[in-house]
């Protein structure tokens, strides 16, 4: 236990600290709950995006196998022009938010390519969009989890250490000051009796 002064000023300081801890603790607990809820939402969205991606890939495998042409889908057909990611804020945490992406316009000689190429390019672009969103969601979850860990540590510090320690200090100082006051009253009475005896 830290060394504390057994004075009225220290008692006031400890009471002020206790008031501050008890005032901020509910806010921290609320932030912790909000972060936990947001992490669950991000995880649900991650699972949804993953299952959508798997469904698209599975669907694409089924119909693309029907066609026997060996077509290499090169980068010129699947180039990303830009990725739109904005910064959002959840419970004081800055997080990336995926808004979408644009692909470079696709151009190829329709006489040389199979009919199903347009659909294949669309499907692959949708899969790529889901991949990009998934990366952003993973980063969101990472940032929220880091803030949750910090907030949980603060909640534990306040609940398990600071508040009990401060209450203990207040009790100790109050007992000491009470004892000092009682001793002063007793000394005063003894002195008064002594003065009264000396006067008589």
C-alpha contacts under 8 A as a table, 3 or more apart, distances in Angstrom:
res1	aa1	res2	aa2	distance
1	X	165	X	8.00
4	X	10	X	7.57
4	X	169	X	7.54
5	X	10	X	6.06
5	X	173	X	7.94
6	X	10	X	6.59
6	X	11	X	7.45
6	X	172	X	7.96
6	X	173	X	5.14
6	X	176	X	6.82
6	X	177	X	7.27
7	X	10	X	5.20
7	X	11	X	6.24
7	X	173	X	6.90
7	X	177	X	7.25
8	X	11	X	4.90
8	X	12	X	6.22
8	X	173	X	7.95
8	X	177	X	7.67
9	X	12	X	5.14
9	X	13	X	6.18
10	X	13	X	4.89
10	X	14	X	6.06
10	X	173	X	7.98
11	X	14	X	5.14
11	X	15	X	6.15
11	X	169	X	7.93
11	X	170	X	5.96
11	X	173	X	6.25
11	X	174	X	7.35
12	X	15	X	5.09
12	X	16	X	6.13
13	X	16	X	5.15
13	X	17	X	6.21
14	X	17	X	5.00
14	X	18	X	6.15
14	X	166	X	6.05
14	X	167	X	7.99
14	X	169	X	7.08
14	X	170	X	6.24
15	X	18	X	5.06
15	X	19	X	6.19
15	X	166	X	7.69
15	X	170	X	6.86
16	X	19	X	5.08
16	X	20	X	6.23
17	X	20	X	5.06
17	X	21	X	6.15
17	X	166	X	7.34
18	X	21	X	5.10
18	X	22	X	6.09
18	X	163	X	6.17
18	X	166	X	6.10
18	X	167	X	7.19
19	X	22	X	5.28
19	X	23	X	6.03
20	X	23	X	5.07
20	X	24	X	6.18
21	X	24	X	5.32
21	X	25	X	5.92
21	X	158	X	6.44
21	X	162	X	7.51
21	X	163	X	6.57
22	X	25	X	5.33
22	X	26	X	7.31
22	X	163	X	7.46
23	X	26	X	6.68
23	X	27	X	7.65
24	X	27	X	5.30
24	X	28	X	6.34
25	X	28	X	5.12
25	X	29	X	6.16
25	X	155	X	6.51
25	X	158	X	6.72
25	X	159	X	7.59
26	X	29	X	4.99
26	X	30	X	6.06
27	X	30	X	5.07
27	X	31	X	6.15
28	X	31	X	4.98
28	X	32	X	6.09
28	X	151	X	6.57
28	X	154	X	7.54
28	X	155	X	6.18
29	X	32	X	5.01
29	X	33	X	6.25
29	X	155	X	6.53
30	X	33	X	5.13
30	X	34	X	6.13
31	X	34	X	5.02
31	X	35	X	6.09
31	X	91	X	6.38
31	X	151	X	7.44
32	X	35	X	5.18
32	X	36	X	6.22
32	X	148	X	6.05
32	X	151	X	6.06
32	X	152	X	6.51
33	X	36	X	5.10
33	X	37	X	6.19
34	X	37	X	5.08
34	X	38	X	6.14
34	X	91	X	7.05
35	X	38	X	5.04
35	X	39	X	6.07
35	X	90	X	7.82
35	X	91	X	6.91
35	X	144	X	6.45
35	X	145	X	7.79
35	X	147	X	7.83
35	X	148	X	6.04
36	X	39	X	5.16
36	X	40	X	6.30
36	X	148	X	7.21
37	X	40	X	5.15
37	X	41	X	6.36
38	X	41	X	4.98
38	X	42	X	6.20
38	X	90	X	7.92
38	X	144	X	7.80
39	X	42	X	5.09
39	X	43	X	6.09
39	X	141	X	5.94
39	X	144	X	6.53
39	X	145	X	7.19
40	X	43	X	5.06
40	X	44	X	6.12
41	X	44	X	5.07
41	X	45	X	6.20
42	X	45	X	5.03
42	X	46	X	6.05
42	X	137	X	6.43
42	X	140	X	7.41
42	X	141	X	6.40
43	X	46	X	4.92
43	X	47	X	6.19
43	X	141	X	7.43
44	X	47	X	5.15
44	X	48	X	6.18
45	X	48	X	4.93
45	X	49	X	6.10
45	X	137	X	7.82
46	X	49	X	5.16
46	X	50	X	6.09
46	X	134	X	6.22
46	X	137	X	6.38
46	X	138	X	7.64
47	X	50	X	5.08
47	X	51	X	6.12
48	X	51	X	5.25
48	X	52	X	6.12
49	X	52	X	5.05
49	X	53	X	6.09
49	X	130	X	6.21
49	X	133	X	7.80
49	X	134	X	6.74
50	X	53	X	5.09
50	X	54	X	6.15
50	X	130	X	7.71
50	X	134	X	7.55
51	X	54	X	5.01
51	X	55	X	6.05
52	X	55	X	5.10
52	X	56	X	6.16
52	X	130	X	7.93
53	X	56	X	5.12
53	X	57	X	6.14
53	X	127	X	5.80
53	X	130	X	6.35
53	X	131	X	7.84
54	X	57	X	5.10
54	X	58	X	6.01
55	X	58	X	5.08
55	X	59	X	6.01
56	X	59	X	5.10
56	X	60	X	5.99
56	X	123	X	7.21
56	X	127	X	7.00
57	X	60	X	5.07
57	X	61	X	6.09
57	X	127	X	7.51
58	X	61	X	5.19
58	X	62	X	6.44
59	X	62	X	5.31
59	X	63	X	6.70
60	X	63	X	5.49
60	X	64	X	5.81
60	X	120	X	7.59
60	X	123	X	7.24
61	X	64	X	5.32
61	X	65	X	6.04
62	X	65	X	5.80
62	X	66	X	7.21
63	X	66	X	5.46
63	X	67	X	7.56
64	X	67	X	5.70
64	X	120	X	7.81
65	X	68	X	6.90
69	X	114	X	7.63
73	X	77	X	6.61
73	X	78	X	7.83
74	X	77	X	5.91
74	X	78	X	7.03
75	X	78	X	5.05
75	X	79	X	5.77
76	X	79	X	5.90
76	X	106	X	7.45
77	X	104	X	7.92
77	X	105	X	7.97
77	X	106	X	5.37
77	X	107	X	7.26
77	X	121	X	7.08
78	X	103	X	6.87
78	X	104	X	7.27
78	X	106	X	7.55
78	X	121	X	7.15
78	X	124	X	7.93
78	X	125	X	6.91
79	X	103	X	5.67
79	X	104	X	5.47
80	X	83	X	7.39
80	X	101	X	7.15
80	X	102	X	5.98
80	X	103	X	4.22
80	X	104	X	5.78
81	X	101	X	7.45
81	X	102	X	5.35
81	X	103	X	4.82
81	X	104	X	5.12
82	X	101	X	5.63
82	X	102	X	5.44
82	X	103	X	7.07
83	X	99	X	7.97
83	X	100	X	6.22
83	X	101	X	4.25
83	X	102	X	6.56
84	X	98	X	6.38
84	X	99	X	5.24
84	X	100	X	5.29
84	X	101	X	5.56
85	X	96	X	6.21
85	X	97	X	5.44
85	X	98	X	4.65
85	X	99	X	5.56
85	X	100	X	7.24
86	X	96	X	5.68
86	X	97	X	5.17
86	X	98	X	6.63
86	X	99	X	7.03
87	X	94	X	6.40
87	X	95	X	5.58
87	X	96	X	4.62
87	X	97	X	5.88
88	X	94	X	5.69
88	X	95	X	5.13
88	X	96	X	5.93
88	X	97	X	6.14
89	X	92	X	5.85
89	X	93	X	5.30
89	X	94	X	4.64
89	X	95	X	5.86
90	X	93	X	5.15
90	X	94	X	6.73
90	X	95	X	7.26
93	X	143	X	7.40
93	X	144	X	6.88
93	X	147	X	7.14
94	X	143	X	7.93
95	X	139	X	7.73
95	X	140	X	5.50
95	X	143	X	6.87
95	X	144	X	7.91
96	X	136	X	6.38
96	X	139	X	7.39
96	X	140	X	6.28
97	X	136	X	6.73
97	X	137	X	7.85
97	X	140	X	7.86
98	X	132	X	7.90
98	X	133	X	5.79
98	X	136	X	6.23
100	X	129	X	7.05
100	X	133	X	7.74
101	X	129	X	6.82
103	X	125	X	7.83
108	X	113	X	7.57
109	X	112	X	5.55
109	X	113	X	6.48
110	X	113	X	5.30
110	X	114	X	7.42
110	X	115	X	7.76
111	X	114	X	7.80
113	X	117	X	6.84
114	X	117	X	5.71
115	X	118	X	6.97
116	X	119	X	5.46
116	X	120	X	6.28
117	X	120	X	4.92
117	X	121	X	6.07
118	X	121	X	5.22
118	X	122	X	6.25
119	X	122	X	5.07
119	X	123	X	6.11
120	X	123	X	5.11
120	X	124	X	6.08
121	X	124	X	5.18
121	X	125	X	6.05
122	X	125	X	5.13
122	X	126	X	6.24
123	X	126	X	5.09
123	X	127	X	6.28
124	X	127	X	4.96
124	X	128	X	6.09
125	X	128	X	4.94
125	X	129	X	6.16
126	X	129	X	5.06
126	X	130	X	6.32
127	X	130	X	5.10
127	X	131	X	6.24
128	X	131	X	4.94
128	X	132	X	6.22
129	X	132	X	5.10
129	X	133	X	6.18
130	X	133	X	5.06
130	X	134	X	6.02
131	X	134	X	5.01
131	X	135	X	6.36
132	X	135	X	5.25
132	X	136	X	6.53
133	X	136	X	5.15
133	X	137	X	6.17
134	X	137	X	5.00
134	X	138	X	6.16
135	X	138	X	5.18
135	X	139	X	6.38
136	X	139	X	5.10
136	X	140	X	6.16
137	X	140	X	4.90
137	X	141	X	6.16
138	X	141	X	5.16
138	X	142	X	6.17
139	X	142	X	4.98
139	X	143	X	6.22
140	X	143	X	5.32
140	X	144	X	6.14
141	X	144	X	5.12
141	X	145	X	5.90
142	X	145	X	5.18
142	X	146	X	6.22
143	X	146	X	5.17
143	X	147	X	6.34
144	X	147	X	5.15
144	X	148	X	6.03
145	X	148	X	4.90
145	X	149	X	6.16
146	X	149	X	5.21
146	X	150	X	6.47
147	X	150	X	5.10
147	X	151	X	6.07
148	X	151	X	5.05
148	X	152	X	5.92
149	X	152	X	5.13
149	X	153	X	6.21
150	X	153	X	5.16
150	X	154	X	6.36
151	X	154	X	5.06
151	X	155	X	6.16
152	X	155	X	5.04
152	X	156	X	6.12
153	X	156	X	5.13
153	X	157	X	6.02
154	X	157	X	4.91
154	X	158	X	6.14
155	X	158	X	5.25
155	X	159	X	5.93
156	X	159	X	5.07
156	X	160	X	5.45
156	X	161	X	7.33
157	X	160	X	5.61
157	X	161	X	5.19
157	X	162	X	6.08
158	X	161	X	5.74
158	X	162	X	4.78
158	X	163	X	5.66
159	X	162	X	6.65
159	X	163	X	5.88
159	X	164	X	7.35
160	X	163	X	6.86
160	X	164	X	6.52
161	X	164	X	5.73
161	X	165	X	5.80
162	X	165	X	5.15
162	X	166	X	5.93
163	X	166	X	5.19
163	X	167	X	6.13
164	X	167	X	5.13
164	X	168	X	6.12
165	X	168	X	5.08
165	X	169	X	6.24
166	X	169	X	4.99
166	X	170	X	6.16
167	X	170	X	5.08
167	X	171	X	6.17
168	X	171	X	5.13
168	X	172	X	6.10
169	X	172	X	5.07
169	X	173	X	6.05
170	X	173	X	5.24
170	X	174	X	5.91
171	X	174	X	5.09
171	X	175	X	6.07
172	X	175	X	5.26
172	X	176	X	6.19
173	X	176	X	5.06
173	X	177	X	6.01
174	X	177	X	5.16
174	X	178	X	5.93
175	X	178	X	5.02
175	X	179	X	6.05
176	X	179	X	5.10
176	X	180	X	6.15
177	X	180	X	4.95
177	X	181	X	6.10
178	X	181	X	5.07
178	X	182	X	6.14
179	X	182	X	5.09
179	X	183	X	6.03
180	X	183	X	5.06
180	X	184	X	6.09
181	X	184	X	5.02
181	X	185	X	6.26
182	X	185	X	5.12
182	X	186	X	6.19
183	X	186	X	5.06
183	X	187	X	6.04
184	X	187	X	5.07
184	X	188	X	6.03
185	X	188	X	4.99
185	X	189	X	6.22
186	X	189	X	5.13
186	X	190	X	6.16
187	X	190	X	5.07
187	X	191	X	6.03
188	X	191	X	5.10
188	X	192	X	6.02
189	X	192	X	4.95
189	X	193	X	6.15
190	X	193	X	5.15
190	X	194	X	6.09
191	X	194	X	4.92
191	X	195	X	6.07
192	X	195	X	5.12
192	X	196	X	6.08
193	X	196	X	4.94
193	X	197	X	6.10
194	X	197	X	5.17
194	X	198	X	6.12
195	X	198	X	5.06
195	X	199	X	6.06
196	X	199	X	5.11
196	X	200	X	6.33
197	X	200	X	5.18
